[in-house]
Amino acid sequence: MRRIPFLALAMAAVISACSTTGATTTTTSGSTTTSGPATTTVAPTTTTEVAGFPVAIETANGPVVISAQPGSIISLSATATEMLFAIGAGDQVVAVDEFSDFPAEAPTTDLSGFTPNVEAIASYAPDLVIVSFDPEGLVASLASLDIPVIQHGAAVTIEDTYTQIEQLGSATGHVAEATGLVAEMGTTLDELVATLPSSAQGLTYYHELDDTLFSVTSTTFIGQLYSLLGLVNIADGSDPDGFGYPQLSAEVIIDADPDFIFLADTVCCGQSQATVAARPGWQTLQAVVGAGVIELDDAVASRWGPRIVDLLEIVAAAVAGVPVG
């Protein structure tokens, strides 16, 4: 089983967060212009929509012009891959990176978004490339080959996820589908929050990234999702530097005795309810005794695309189904 060192992903998320600034996104369609505050994850972004194409996207890397609806897209981001297929652009995708394992029909290759090979990417003759990172000057190298690149870093807020979906909709000619997906996601998340019992408020949790007890705080994207449901993060007091991804000790977790333990390391590290219960001193924790150890799919719990709804449904069901006290 391949395993990305999660700290590399965590650091990338922090870099994205540090790059986030207040921005104004302006969309023009015909003669109507609207503007307002928006949040981006890589840089302030301005998108201009004309009737059809070309579509011009102004980013920190300079203007990106997509002259016609792309028919040969490469995604080097597992999250972007999920977004593209969710908005109906899957037929336009010719290759995705090695970690893009969802949906099943995604054309997975050995292309890498972490150690990219420009020649290998160019061999597909793409007319659009989507990336999460810019390692080794990848964006500039592709631009020199006249290949448009959209860089979407790790989302910092749910609004960032919505923005990325809508931008991909504009870039691929699936504006209506992207708008509909965002609306559907927002409605479902609102319904999940509204249907939770009041007794769920204030329950505590520990989110496990790997079997060395790295976790997340409420300041991270995943932490904010839990906060929507009123859960309290036991890792918040263990991150004095504000990194967002502290490594906890077993003693800290045992002392906190969380109501829930969410395992985002079932695939990478083989963790389960059984392995948690077998850890020294963990067998008497409330989460273990009260069936509050919840096994998550690593990919669903680490990406910021459409399946955040699936993640929140799992968490909400767990919270609603476990007795308090």
C-alpha positions in Angstrom: 0.0 0.0 0.0 1.4 3.3 -1.1 1.6 6.0 1.6 2.1 9.7 1.2 4.0 11.1 4.2 1.1 13.1 5.6 3.4 15.8 6.9 4.1 16.8 3.3 0.4 17.2 2.7 0.0 19.0 6.0 2.8 21.5 5.2 1.3 22.1 1.8 -2.0 22.9 3.5 -0.3 25.4 5.8 1.5 27.0 2.9 -1.8 27.4 1.1 -3.4 28.9 4.3 -0.5 31.4 4.6 -1.1 32.4 1.0 -4.8 33.0 1.5 -5.8 36.7 1.5 -9.0 38.6 1.2 -9.9 38.7 -2.5 -12.6 39.9 -4.8 -13.9 37.6 -7.5 -15.6 39.3 -10.4 -17.6 37.3 -12.9 -18.8 39.0 -16.1 -21.5 37.4 -18.3 -22.8 39.7 -21.0 -23.1 43.1 -19.4 -23.8 42.0 -15.8 -20.9 42.3 -13.3 -21.1 41.2 -9.7 -18.4 41.5 -7.1 -18.0 40.6 -3.4 -15.6 39.1 -0.9 -14.2 35.6 -1.8 -11.5 33.4 -0.4 -8.9 31.6 -2.5 -6.4 29.0 -1.4 -3.4 29.7 -3.6 -3.8 33.4 -4.6 -6.4 36.0 -5.3 -8.2 34.9 -8.4 -10.4 36.7 -10.9 -12.5 34.7 -13.4 -14.1 36.3 -16.5 -16.9 34.3 -18.1 -17.9 35.2 -21.6 -20.6 33.3 -23.6 -18.8 30.0 -24.0 -15.0 30.3 -24.7 -12.4 31.6 -24.5 -12.4 31.7 -20.7 -9.7 33.9 -19.0 -8.7 33.2 -15.4 -6.4 35.8 -13.8 -4.2 34.2 -11.1 -1.0 35.0 -9.2 0.8 33.0 -11.9 -0.5 35.4 -14.6 -3.5 35.2 -16.9 -4.6 31.7 -17.9 -6.6 31.7 -21.1 -8.5 28.6 -22.2 -9.3 29.3 -25.8 -11.8 26.4 -26.3 -13.5 23.8 -24.3 -10.7 21.5 -23.3 -10.9 17.9 -24.5 -7.6 16.6 -23.2 -7.4 17.4 -19.5 -4.7 16.1 -17.1 -5.4 16.2 -13.3 -2.4 15.9 -11.0 -4.7 16.4 -8.0 -6.8 13.6 -6.6 -9.3 16.2 -5.3 -9.5 18.0 -8.6 -10.1 14.6 -10.3 -13.1 14.0 -8.1 -14.4 17.5 -8.8 -14.0 17.1 -12.6 -15.9 13.9 -12.7 -18.6 15.2 -10.3 -19.4 18.1 -12.7 -19.6 15.9 -15.7 -16.2 16.7 -17.2 -14.9 13.1 -16.8 -15.0 12.4 -20.6 -12.6 15.2 -21.1 -10.0 13.8 -18.7 -7.3 11.8 -20.5 -4.9 11.1 -17.6 -4.8 11.6 -13.8 -2.0 11.2 -11.2 -1.1 8.0 -9.4 -3.2 8.9 -6.3 -6.4 9.8 -8.2 -8.2 6.6 -7.2 -11.8 7.9 -7.3 -14.0 7.5 -9.2 -13.2 4.1 -10.5 -13.3 5.2 -14.2 -10.7 7.9 -13.7 -7.7 7.1 -16.1 -5.1 6.6 -13.4 -1.4 6.7 -14.6 2.0 6.8 -13.0 2.1 10.6 -13.4 3.0 12.4 -10.2 1.9 15.7 -8.8 4.7 15.6 -6.2 7.7 14.8 -8.5 6.3 15.7 -11.9 7.8 14.7 -15.2 7.1 17.5 -17.7 7.9 15.4 -20.7 5.6 12.6 -19.6 2.8 15.2 -19.0 3.3 16.8 -22.3 3.2 13.5 -24.1 -0.6 13.4 -23.6 -0.9 16.7 -25.5 -3.1 18.2 -22.8 -5.0 21.4 -23.4 -5.5 21.9 -19.6 -3.6 20.7 -16.6 -4.9 20.9 -13.0 -2.4 20.8 -10.1 -2.4 21.2 -6.3 1.2 22.1 -6.0 3.9 23.7 -8.1 7.0 21.5 -7.4 10.2 22.1 -9.4 8.6 25.0 -11.3 6.0 22.8 -12.9 3.6 25.6 -13.7 6.2 27.7 -15.5 7.5 24.7 -17.4 4.0 23.8 -18.7 3.3 27.4 -19.5 6.4 27.5 -21.6 4.9 24.8 -23.7 1.7 26.8 -24.0 -0.2 24.4 -21.8 -2.8 26.2 -19.6 -2.5 25.3 -15.9 -4.9 25.8 -13.0 -3.4 25.5 -9.6 -5.9 24.7 -6.8 -4.2 24.3 -3.4 -5.6 22.7 -0.4 -8.9 24.3 0.7 -8.9 26.3 3.9 -12.7 26.7 4.1 -15.7 25.0 2.7 -16.2 28.1 0.6 -12.8 27.4 -1.0 -14.1 24.0 -2.1 -17.1 25.6 -3.7 -15.0 28.2 -5.4 -12.7 25.5 -6.9 -15.6 23.5 -8.2 -17.2 26.6 -9.8 -13.9 27.6 -11.4 -13.4 24.1 -12.9 -16.9 24.3 -14.2 -16.1 27.5 -16.0 -12.8 26.1 -17.3 -14.3 22.9 -18.7 -17.6 24.2 -20.0 -19.7 22.7 -17.2 -20.9 25.9 -15.4 -24.4 24.8 -14.8 -23.3 21.4 -13.4 -20.8 23.0 -11.1 -23.3 25.5 -9.8 -25.8 22.7 -9.2 -23.2 20.6 -7.4 -22.3 23.4 -5.1 -25.9 24.1 -4.3 -26.6 20.4 -3.6 -23.6 20.2 -1.3 -24.6 23.2 0.7 -28.1 22.0 1.1 -27.0 18.6 2.3 -24.5 20.0 4.8 -27.2 22.4 6.2 -29.6 19.5 6.6 -27.0 17.4 8.4 -26.4 20.2 10.9 -30.1 21.0 11.4 -31.1 17.3 12.1 -28.5 16.7 14.8 -29.9 16.3 18.3 -29.0 19.1 20.7 -27.2 16.6 22.9 -24.5 16.3 20.3 -23.2 19.7 21.0 -20.0 19.7 23.0 -19.1 16.1 22.5 -15.3 15.6 22.2 -13.3 13.9 19.5 -9.8 12.9 18.4 -9.1 12.7 14.7 -6.2 10.4 13.9 -4.1 11.0 10.8 -1.7 8.1 11.3 -0.6 5.6 13.8 2.1 7.9 15.3 -0.8 9.9 16.7 -0.6 13.0 14.5 -3.9 14.8 14.5 -5.7 18.0 13.3 -6.9 21.1 15.2 -10.1 23.1 14.6 -8.2 25.6 12.5 -7.7 23.1 9.7 -10.2 22.3 6.9 -11.1 18.9 8.4 -11.3 20.5 11.9 -13.8 23.0 10.6 -16.0 20.3 9.2 -16.2 18.7 12.7 -17.0 22.1 14.2 -20.0 22.4 12.0 -21.5 19.6 14.0 -20.6 21.2 17.3 -17.9 18.7 18.2 -14.9 19.8 20.4 -11.4 18.9 19.3 -9.1 17.6 22.1 -6.0 18.5 20.0 -6.7 22.2 20.1 -4.7 22.6 23.3 -1.7 20.7 22.0 -0.7 23.1 19.1 1.0 26.1 20.7 2.7 27.1 17.4 -0.6 27.0 15.4 0.7 24.4 12.9 -2.7 22.7 12.8 -1.3 19.2 12.7 0.1 18.4 16.2 1.5 15.0 17.2 -0.3 14.0 20.4 1.0 11.6 23.0 -1.0 8.6 24.2 -1.1 10.2 27.6 -2.8 13.3 26.3 -5.4 11.3 24.5 -6.1 9.0 27.4 -6.4 12.0 29.8 -8.8 13.8 27.4 -10.9 10.6 27.1 -12.7 11.7 24.0 -16.3 10.7 23.2 -15.2 9.8 19.6 -12.1 8.6 17.9 -12.2 9.1 14.1 -9.6 6.9 12.3 -8.3 8.4 9.1 -5.5 5.9 8.9 -7.4 2.6 8.2 -5.8 2.2 4.8 -2.4 3.7 5.2 -1.7 2.2 8.6 -4.2 -0.6 9.1 -5.9 0.9 12.1 -9.3 -0.2 13.3 -11.6 -0.4 16.3 -9.7 -3.6 17.3 -6.2 -2.1 17.0 -7.3 1.0 19.0 -8.8 -1.2 21.8 -5.6 -3.1 22.0 -3.4 -0.1 22.6 -2.2 0.0 26.2 -4.5 2.1 28.4 -7.0 2.8 25.6 -9.5 -0.1 26.3 -11.3 2.0 29.0 -11.7 5.1 26.9 -15.3 6.3 26.4 -14.9 6.1 22.7 -13.8 2.4 22.9 -16.4 1.3 25.5 -19.2 3.3 23.9 -18.7 2.2 20.3 -17.3 5.7 19.4 -14.3 4.5 17.4 -15.3 5.3 13.8 -13.3 3.9 10.9 -13.0 6.3 8.0 -11.7 5.9 4.4 -8.3 7.7 4.3 -9.0 9.4 1.0 -12.5 10.6 1.9 -11.1 12.1 5.1 -8.2 13.9 3.5 -9.6 15.5 0.3 -11.6 18.7 0.1 -13.8 17.8 -2.9 -17.5 16.7 -3.2 -17.1 13.8 -0.9 -16.8 16.1 2.2 -20.5 15.5 2.2 -20.0 11.7 2.5 -17.6 12.3 5.4 -20.0 14.6 7.3 -22.8 12.1 6.8 -20.6 9.4 8.5 -19.6 11.7 11.3 -23.2 13.0 11.8 -24.6 9.4 11.9 -22.0 8.4 14.5 -22.7 11.4 16.7 -26.5 11.0 16.5 -26.3 7.2 17.2 -24.0 7.1 20.3 -25.6 7.7 23.7 -24.1 10.5 25.7 -23.0 10.0 29.3 
